[in-house]
Amino acid sequence: MHKLIGSVALFAAGVGVGAYLMQPSAAQQAPSLGLRLNHVGLFVDDFDESMRYYTEVLGLREAFTIRDQAGNPTLAYLHITRDTFLEIAPASEQRPVGINHVGIWPENLDQTLATLRARGASTTDPRTGSTGSRLANVTDPNGVRLELVDFLPDSATRKAIDAYRQE
């Protein structure tokens, strides 16, 4: 019985030390940029078939679709959660089928860009995208494009987030 109490005490002490050492301030070497996953962008072979699949089979809801002047879709956002989306766009010879980018939502786009640049990342300057959001890009060492997005009040994405209702 004495060994059991000693083992439990040792275990409890280990948990306490581990909890102290793993506090967010202790566990992180660099300040947090407040990054959240917002969307994954895909180029799809057949836009209409993909829309049917993602809405009817997977049950995602269309947040919005942007069309060109001829009425052809250029991209669509589908809700996964209130503020997480799947973005699909038609593939082309210049834009092959597959994952195009990962959309990351920082707490503060300008501050995040400054921090990333100070850490040696190469980033683009912010611009307004087709959804009305402000965005910039950074490419990871594997060639994966990370799209850093700031959802302006009148952007299609901000409106979709604000209008989202759980069904």
C-alpha positions in Angstrom: 0.0 0.0 0.0 2.9 2.3 0.8 4.4 1.7 -2.6 1.0 2.5 -4.3 0.8 5.8 -2.4 4.4 6.7 -3.3 3.7 5.8 -7.0 0.5 8.0 -7.0 2.4 10.8 -5.4 5.2 10.5 -8.0 2.7 10.4 -10.8 0.9 13.5 -9.5 4.2 15.4 -9.1 5.1 14.5 -12.7 1.7 15.7 -14.0 2.1 19.0 -12.0 5.7 19.6 -13.4 4.6 18.7 -16.9 1.6 21.0 -16.7 3.8 23.8 -15.5 6.4 23.2 -18.3 3.8 22.9 -21.0 2.1 26.2 -20.3 1.6 28.1 -23.6 4.3 30.7 -22.6 6.8 28.0 -21.8 6.0 25.7 -24.7 6.3 28.3 -27.4 9.7 29.6 -28.4 8.3 32.4 -30.6 5.3 34.7 -30.0 2.1 33.3 -31.5 0.8 34.9 -34.7 -2.8 33.9 -33.9 -3.0 31.8 -37.1 -6.1 29.8 -37.9 -6.9 27.5 -40.8 -9.6 29.1 -42.9 -9.7 27.3 -46.2 -8.1 24.9 -48.6 -8.2 25.8 -52.3 -8.7 23.1 -54.9 -8.6 23.2 -58.7 -11.2 20.8 -59.9 -11.7 19.1 -63.3 -15.5 19.5 -63.5 -16.8 22.4 -61.4 -20.5 21.4 -61.5 -19.8 17.7 -60.7 -17.5 18.9 -57.8 -20.2 21.2 -56.5 -22.7 18.4 -56.5 -20.3 16.1 -54.8 -19.3 18.5 -52.0 -22.8 19.7 -51.4 -24.9 16.5 -51.9 -22.4 13.7 -50.9 -20.4 15.5 -48.2 -23.2 17.8 -47.2 -21.2 21.1 -47.3 -23.2 24.3 -47.8 -22.4 26.7 -50.5 -21.3 30.0 -48.9 -20.9 31.9 -52.2 -19.8 31.5 -55.8 -18.1 34.1 -57.9 -18.7 34.1 -61.6 -17.1 36.0 -64.5 -19.0 38.3 -66.8 -20.1 35.4 -69.0 -21.6 33.7 -65.9 -18.9 31.0 -65.6 -17.8 30.1 -62.1 -14.4 31.3 -61.1 -14.5 30.0 -57.6 -16.9 28.8 -54.9 -16.6 28.7 -51.1 -18.3 25.8 -49.3 -18.8 25.9 -45.5 -17.1 23.2 -43.5 -17.8 25.2 -40.3 -18.8 28.8 -39.7 -15.4 30.1 -40.6 -13.7 27.1 -42.3 -14.2 26.5 -46.0 -13.3 24.4 -49.0 -12.6 26.7 -52.0 -13.0 25.1 -55.4 -12.1 26.6 -58.8 -12.1 25.3 -62.3 -8.8 23.7 -63.3 -7.1 24.7 -66.6 -3.9 23.9 -68.4 -2.1 26.6 -66.3 -4.0 25.5 -63.1 -3.8 21.7 -62.8 -6.3 19.6 -60.8 -5.2 19.4 -57.1 -4.5 21.4 -54.1 -3.7 25.0 -55.0 -3.2 26.6 -51.6 -4.0 26.7 -47.9 -5.8 29.7 -46.5 -4.5 30.9 -43.2 -6.4 33.6 -41.2 -4.0 35.6 -38.9 -5.2 37.8 -36.1 -3.4 40.8 -37.8 -2.2 40.4 -41.4 0.2 43.3 -41.4 1.8 42.3 -38.1 2.0 38.7 -39.2 3.7 39.7 -42.5 6.2 41.9 -40.6 7.0 39.0 -38.2 7.4 36.5 -41.0 9.7 38.8 -43.0 11.8 39.4 -39.8 12.1 35.6 -39.5 13.3 35.3 -43.1 10.1 34.4 -45.0 9.5 35.8 -48.4 6.0 37.2 -48.7 4.0 39.1 -51.2 2.5 42.5 -50.4 -1.2 42.5 -49.5 -3.7 43.0 -52.3 -7.4 42.7 -52.6 -8.6 39.3 -54.0 -11.6 38.4 -56.0 -13.6 37.8 -52.8 -13.0 41.3 -51.5 -10.6 40.1 -48.8 -7.1 41.4 -48.3 -4.5 38.7 -48.9 -0.8 38.0 -49.1 1.1 34.9 -49.9 4.1 33.1 -48.4 5.5 29.9 -49.8 6.8 27.1 -47.5 10.1 25.2 -48.2 8.1 22.5 -50.1 6.6 25.0 -52.6 3.2 25.0 -50.8 1.5 28.4 -51.1 0.0 29.7 -47.9 -2.5 32.5 -48.5 -2.7 34.8 -45.5 -6.2 36.4 -45.5 -7.8 39.4 -43.8 -11.5 39.4 -44.2 -12.6 43.0 -44.8 -16.2 43.9 -43.6 -17.6 43.9 -47.2 -15.8 40.8 -48.4 -17.8 37.8 -49.5 -16.1 35.6 -47.0 -16.8 37.9 -44.0 -20.4 38.1 -45.1 -20.6 34.3 -45.3 -19.1 33.9 -41.8 -21.4 36.5 -40.3 -24.5 35.0 -42.0 -23.7 31.4 -41.1 -26.3 29.6 -39.1 -25.9 26.1 -37.8 -28.6 23.8 -39.3 
